[in-house]
């Protein structure tokens, strides 16, 4: 398996009047060919900042201050804007949050996808592009006849499908889906997630799913990274993350999530609130909310280490390893 | 003591009979409405003291309209609402309105929009007392401090003169809950109160609400699209589809043993936070429409995988299949009473 994307110690900061906001602070992960990774975290933890760094779609006050983003071996942090333009969409495509609003209301949906194709592949004629869009519509479960409709004639689920079709338009190697189903109803969400998984396997694409909903991530991702306050605190395969979480935050997250499956367990609350990323402290950022915090946690930032094969954790007191410890004590 | 408690538990606080709310659809503001959107169509249920009823369904199924109509923020088109033995369907006199609105409250979905940004926390939370002319300024301040402390805003005096933008999302929702509870209401409608909150904060607010409901013996309607949340928050669930109640029953009963094909599809589509669990989902056709002048047939007819000819001709009534579990589907005609 070859790595499509390697992020190494990525640091992306926003400079604001109040100080530095360390939205991504030492992020490292790898996505292999055909692999789907989930990036989970609460709002403001920096997950969208990571995806925007990978796409190099940064706000004016945002800057990548360190680290590398290797896309097929090439460091895209150093690329010029024109070179990056070639990678965007053709190499890495993105399904944005609130996809329903990412379609232009005054253009026909099909034309918007054709535009994306023609912009990246000047050799393709309009007719060829139109044919390809019809193929893509079939792939995502839309009727090709609907190409000439405007976005307002589509339902929420259909717009989402159209946006997925658009992301596939230039055969990208990697798709980043940022909260792809958050605004949708459960039944539609279920259909879209199935569709995405199916297409990803069929085309052997790599995917990064970004979500706050661990249940959605559990359905689609093989590998999961848990983010907290600008850092990845735990990364492993999906089963390990759910069955043997090591970081106290992951442990808390798993037991605070209601499920309709299995017996009704008591929900555990994580006390406190996520910290502000502004002028983040030098110690472990979860320490104020952590039931296992010791003096050490308040003094140093725990290193991000491989504690078991393919299981990375940033914690001085990893759980569930030798003895079973639950957060209930 | 136990007898008194069970007597309290038996008391029906809210009774809803044949409740309807139609919205007229006009071509222009001056023309007569030719068609109507049946947002809530013939709802019947009752809620006892201390009971939490969950209204679940997809967006557009009429669950929010039901909540607002019950609180009399909308005028019902037809039907009868009885609250504490009194008919509150129309609330003609000012006195009745004052009485009803002091005892019923609503908690909204988005704590970023439901709090006035130009008012202090004290002004926001004391507003219901202000409107109802309750207590002196000092008494109001004491009561606001007490309720803020109860919802977990501490120390309350440090927050009294702050503005909503200085609070986090979780704290804002706590303030919104405090505002709803400051008059000790007996009936509260909460419309997706946790859907805008982060996972770790959501559990805190859910736990808080469960404690408050138990402590204050409130009658609660919890509107949500999230069945996993409903499982934890509610005693009974009413599943709505296009303005109709299609299934009603005890929460665990409905979740473990859904009967109506729509409920089955809905429950089978909920993602499970367990990567080793493989769901089998029941695929249904098409998407949810709008109940504009619906014909008198089963509203789920076109999407239902089990639909028969009869479903396209008549409307199924609610069949009681035992243990108070009711379902509006001809498949259960034999089991029903």
Contacts between the chains, C-beta under 8 A, distances in Angstrom:
chain1	res1	chain2	res2	distance
A	42	B	198	4.0
A	42	B	199	6.0
A	42	B	200	6.4
A	42	B	201	7.9
A	43	B	198	5.6
A	155	B	287	5.3
A	157	B	287	6.2
A	185	B	58	4.1
A	185	B	59	5.8
A	185	B	225	6.7
A	185	B	288	7.3
A	186	B	58	7.2
A	186	B	225	6.9
A	186	B	227	7.7
A	186	B	266	6.3
A	186	B	269	4.6
A	186	B	270	5.7
A	187	B	58	6.8
A	187	B	265	6.1
A	187	B	266	6.5
A	187	B	269	4.7
A	187	B	284	6.8
A	188	B	287	6.9
A	189	B	269	7.0
A	189	B	271	7.5
A	190	B	268	8.0
A	190	B	269	3.8
A	190	B	271	7.3
A	190	B	281	5.7
A	191	B	283	7.9
A	193	B	271	7.4
A	194	B	281	7.9
A	212	B	198	6.6
A	212	B	199	6.2
A	213	B	199	7.9
A	213	B	271	7.4
A	214	B	199	7.4
A	214	B	273	5.0
A	215	B	228	7.5
A	215	B	270	7.6
A	215	B	271	3.9
A	215	B	272	6.1
A	215	B	273	4.2
A	216	B	271	5.1
A	218	B	271	6.7
A	218	B	272	6.8
A	218	B	273	5.0
A	218	B	274	6.0
A	218	B	275	4.7
A	219	B	271	4.8
A	219	B	272	7.5
A	219	B	275	7.8
A	219	B	279	7.8
A	221	B	275	7.9
A	238	B	275	3.8
A	239	B	275	5.4
A	239	B	276	6.1
A	242	B	273	6.9
A	242	B	274	6.0
A	242	B	275	5.5
A	242	B	276	7.7
A	243	B	276	7.6
A	252	B	200	6.8
A	253	B	199	6.2
A	253	B	200	6.9
A	254	B	273	7.3
A	256	B	199	6.3
A	256	B	200	6.0
A	256	B	202	7.7
A	256	B	203	4.0
A	257	B	199	6.4
A	257	B	228	7.8
A	257	B	273	5.2
A	258	B	206	7.9
A	258	B	226	7.9
A	258	B	228	4.0
A	258	B	229	5.6
A	258	B	231	6.3
A	258	B	232	5.0
A	259	B	228	5.4
A	259	B	272	6.0
A	259	B	273	5.4
A	259	B	274	7.4
A	260	B	227	5.3
A	260	B	228	5.0
A	260	B	231	5.5
A	260	B	255	5.4
A	260	B	267	6.5
A	260	B	270	5.4
A	260	B	272	7.4
A	261	B	272	4.5
A	261	B	274	6.6
A	261	B	277	6.2
A	262	B	274	7.8
A	264	B	231	6.5
A	264	B	232	7.2
A	264	B	252	7.3
A	267	B	203	5.1
A	267	B	206	6.8
A	267	B	207	6.7
A	267	B	232	6.2
A	268	B	203	7.3
A	269	B	200	7.4
A	269	B	203	4.6
A	269	B	204	4.9
A	269	B	207	5.6
A	270	B	200	4.2
A	270	B	203	7.3
A	270	B	204	7.8
A	271	B	204	7.7
A	273	B	168	5.5
A	273	B	170	6.0
A	273	B	200	7.8
A	273	B	201	6.5
A	274	B	198	7.0
A	274	B	200	7.2
